[in-house]
Amino acid sequence: MSEKDALDTLSSFIAELDEINALELVRQLIAKGIPPLQIIEHSHRGMNEVGRRYEMGNYFISGLIMAGEIMQQVGQMVLPLIMDNPLRQEIGRIVIGTVEGDIHFIGKDIFKALVRGHGFAVHDLGVDVPPAHFLSAIREFKPDIVGFSCLITTGLESMRTTIAHLRTNVPPDLAPRAYLAGGRHMDRKAGEMTGADLWTDDCMEGVRLCQRCMASMLPDSA
């Protein structure tokens, strides 16, 4: 099986909620020296397919939970490899966190691993983060980008409140280049409602948005 076929098969295993084969294939890919970022990217593709099947009514909440557990185990095997091999050149700083009222972390952790692997320094505030903690982190870490994550739709209002609080209270000399909103429900309508500068429902697209932001090439729309 070629490297591409193996990675595509991994995406399929996760989409099918095949925990045993997915984890065994991850072990094989690591042993073969496949770049950990590629493993994470293709695992995330499988997660996206799980989300699509849920929205189509083919999967239920139990499927989302199972997929999350699989992804968590994949992360436990792969993420340390990314953390141990960061790019030497730091191209920007990011503060991220799951907004107050939401305790989901898998999407945030996938994004954190991917963006670190592409040269960003990341300060992760964790989950259920109140606006004041984001503000304190901006003052301490002086990030170029601040990222907010939420999975539940009720978290969108918390994200809107947090961004509004920061726009009001962050001193002009510490203002980040962009506020980035992320989550499974993050379409244009949701992104504009939160008041974010950039938004996405895909981790790799989030990395690309950060890269464009640091290159002063913000897209007309996210």
C-alpha positions as CSV (number, residue, x, y, z in Angstrom):
1,M,0.0,0.0,0.0
2,S,1.4,3.4,-1.0
3,E,1.8,6.2,1.5
4,K,-1.2,8.1,0.0
5,D,-3.4,5.0,0.0
6,A,-2.5,4.3,3.7
7,L,-3.4,7.9,4.7
8,D,-6.6,7.8,2.7
9,T,-7.4,4.5,4.4
10,L,-6.8,6.1,7.8
11,S,-9.4,8.8,6.9
12,S,-11.8,6.1,6.0
13,F,-11.3,4.0,9.1
14,I,-12.0,7.1,11.3
15,A,-15.1,8.0,9.2
16,E,-16.4,4.4,9.7
17,L,-15.6,4.6,13.4
18,D,-13.3,1.7,13.1
19,E,-11.2,2.3,16.2
20,I,-9.1,-0.9,16.2
21,N,-7.9,-0.6,12.6
22,A,-7.5,3.2,12.7
23,L,-5.2,3.0,15.7
24,E,-3.2,0.1,14.4
25,L,-2.7,1.9,11.1
26,V,-1.5,5.0,12.9
27,R,1.1,2.9,14.7
28,Q,2.2,1.5,11.3
29,L,2.4,5.0,9.8
30,I,4.5,6.2,12.7
31,A,6.8,3.2,12.5
32,K,7.3,3.9,8.7
33,G,8.3,7.5,9.5
34,I,5.3,9.2,7.9
35,P,5.3,12.9,8.8
36,P,3.1,13.3,11.9
37,L,1.4,16.4,10.4
38,Q,0.1,14.2,7.5
39,I,-1.3,11.7,9.9
40,I,-3.1,14.4,11.8
41,E,-4.4,16.1,8.6
42,H,-5.8,12.8,7.3
43,S,-7.3,11.9,10.6
44,H,-9.0,15.3,10.6
45,R,-10.5,14.5,7.2
46,G,-12.1,11.4,8.7
47,M,-13.5,13.6,11.5
48,N,-14.9,16.0,9.0
49,E,-16.7,13.1,7.3
50,V,-18.1,12.0,10.7
51,G,-19.5,15.4,11.2
52,R,-21.0,15.4,7.7
53,R,-22.7,12.0,8.3
54,Y,-24.0,13.3,11.6
55,E,-25.6,16.4,9.9
56,M,-27.1,14.1,7.2
57,G,-28.7,12.0,10.0
58,N,-26.6,8.9,9.3
59,Y,-24.7,9.2,12.7
60,F,-26.1,10.1,16.1
61,I,-24.5,11.7,19.1
62,S,-22.9,8.4,20.1
63,G,-21.0,8.4,16.8
64,L,-19.6,11.9,17.4
65,I,-18.5,10.8,20.9
66,M,-16.9,7.6,19.6
67,A,-15.1,9.6,16.8
68,G,-13.9,12.0,19.4
69,E,-12.4,9.2,21.5
70,I,-10.7,7.7,18.5
71,M,-9.2,11.1,17.6
72,Q,-8.1,11.6,21.2
73,Q,-6.1,8.4,21.1
74,V,-4.6,9.3,17.7
75,G,-3.6,12.6,19.2
76,Q,-1.9,10.9,22.2
77,M,0.3,8.9,19.8
78,V,1.0,11.6,17.2
79,L,0.9,15.0,18.9
80,P,4.1,14.4,21.0
81,L,6.0,13.8,17.8
82,I,5.0,17.2,16.5
83,M,5.8,19.0,19.7
84,D,9.3,17.4,19.7
85,N,10.0,18.6,16.2
86,P,8.9,22.2,15.9
87,L,10.2,24.3,13.0
88,R,13.2,26.3,14.1
89,Q,11.9,29.7,12.8
90,E,9.0,31.2,14.7
91,I,6.7,33.0,12.3
92,G,4.1,34.3,14.7
93,R,2.4,33.9,18.1
94,I,-1.0,32.6,18.7
95,V,-3.2,32.5,21.9
96,I,-6.0,30.0,21.7
97,G,-8.7,28.7,23.9
98,T,-12.2,27.2,24.0
99,V,-14.6,29.9,25.0
100,E,-16.5,30.1,28.3
101,G,-19.3,27.6,28.6
102,D,-17.7,25.0,26.3
103,I,-15.4,22.2,27.4
104,H,-14.6,20.6,24.0
105,F,-10.9,20.5,23.1
106,I,-10.2,18.0,20.3
107,G,-10.6,20.4,17.4
108,K,-8.6,23.0,19.3
109,D,-5.8,20.5,20.0
110,I,-5.6,19.4,16.4
111,F,-5.4,23.0,15.3
112,K,-2.7,23.7,17.9
113,A,-0.6,20.8,16.7
114,L,-0.9,21.7,13.0
115,V,-0.2,25.4,13.5
116,R,2.8,24.6,15.7
117,G,4.1,22.3,13.1
118,H,3.9,25.2,10.6
119,G,6.1,27.4,12.7
120,F,3.8,29.3,15.1
121,A,4.3,29.6,18.9
122,V,1.1,28.7,20.6
123,H,-0.1,29.6,24.1
124,D,-3.1,27.3,24.9
125,L,-5.5,28.6,27.6
126,G,-7.5,25.3,27.7
127,V,-11.3,25.1,27.8
128,D,-14.1,27.1,29.4
129,V,-12.0,30.3,29.2
130,P,-13.6,33.5,30.4
131,P,-12.9,36.8,28.5
132,A,-10.7,38.1,31.3
133,H,-8.3,35.2,30.9
134,F,-8.0,35.9,27.2
135,L,-7.3,39.5,28.0
136,S,-4.6,38.6,30.5
137,A,-2.9,36.3,28.0
138,I,-2.8,39.0,25.4
139,R,-1.1,41.3,27.8
140,E,1.4,38.6,28.8
141,F,2.0,36.8,25.5
142,K,1.5,39.6,23.0
143,P,0.1,37.4,20.3
144,D,-0.2,38.2,16.6
145,I,-3.5,36.1,16.4
146,V,-6.0,35.1,19.0
147,G,-8.1,32.0,18.3
148,F,-11.4,31.0,19.8
149,S,-12.9,27.6,19.6
150,C,-16.4,26.3,20.3
151,L,-18.3,23.2,19.3
152,I,-21.8,23.8,20.7
153,T,-24.0,26.5,19.1
154,T,-24.6,28.2,22.4
155,G,-20.9,28.9,22.5
156,L,-21.2,31.3,19.7
157,E,-22.8,34.0,21.9
158,S,-20.0,33.5,24.4
159,M,-17.5,33.9,21.6
160,R,-19.2,37.1,20.5
161,T,-19.1,38.5,24.0
162,T,-15.4,37.5,24.4
163,I,-14.4,39.2,21.2
164,A,-16.3,42.3,22.0
165,H,-14.7,42.5,25.4
166,L,-11.3,42.2,23.9
167,R,-11.9,44.8,21.3
168,T,-13.0,47.2,24.0
169,N,-10.2,46.5,26.5
170,V,-7.1,45.5,24.7
171,P,-4.7,48.5,24.3
172,P,-4.1,49.5,20.7
173,D,-0.4,48.7,21.0
174,L,-1.2,45.1,22.0
175,A,-4.1,44.5,19.5
176,P,-3.5,41.3,17.6
177,R,-3.6,41.3,13.8
178,A,-6.7,39.1,13.8
179,Y,-9.2,37.3,15.9
180,L,-9.9,33.9,14.5
181,A,-13.1,31.9,15.3
182,G,-13.1,28.2,14.8
183,G,-15.6,25.4,15.2
184,R,-17.8,22.8,13.5
185,H,-20.6,25.4,13.0
186,M,-18.4,28.2,11.9
187,D,-19.8,29.4,8.6
188,R,-19.9,33.0,7.3
189,K,-23.0,33.9,9.2
190,A,-21.7,32.5,12.5
191,G,-18.3,34.1,11.9
192,E,-19.8,37.6,11.2
193,M,-22.1,37.2,14.3
194,T,-19.1,36.6,16.6
195,G,-17.3,39.7,15.3
196,A,-14.2,37.8,14.4
197,D,-11.9,38.9,11.6
198,L,-11.4,35.4,10.3
199,W,-13.4,32.2,10.7
200,T,-13.3,28.6,9.6
201,D,-14.7,25.1,10.4
202,D,-11.5,23.4,9.2
203,C,-8.2,23.1,11.1
204,M,-6.0,23.2,8.0
205,E,-7.8,26.2,6.6
206,G,-7.2,27.8,10.0
207,V,-3.5,27.3,9.5
208,R,-3.6,28.8,6.0
209,L,-5.6,31.8,7.4
210,C,-2.9,32.4,10.0
211,Q,-0.2,32.1,7.4
212,R,-1.9,34.7,5.2
213,C,-2.5,36.9,8.2
214,M,1.2,36.9,9.0
215,A,2.1,37.6,5.4
216,S,-0.3,40.6,5.5
217,M,-2.5,39.0,2.9
218,L,-5.8,38.8,4.7
219,P,-8.5,37.4,2.3
220,D,-11.5,39.5,1.5
221,S,-13.6,36.8,3.2
222,A,-12.9,33.8,5.3
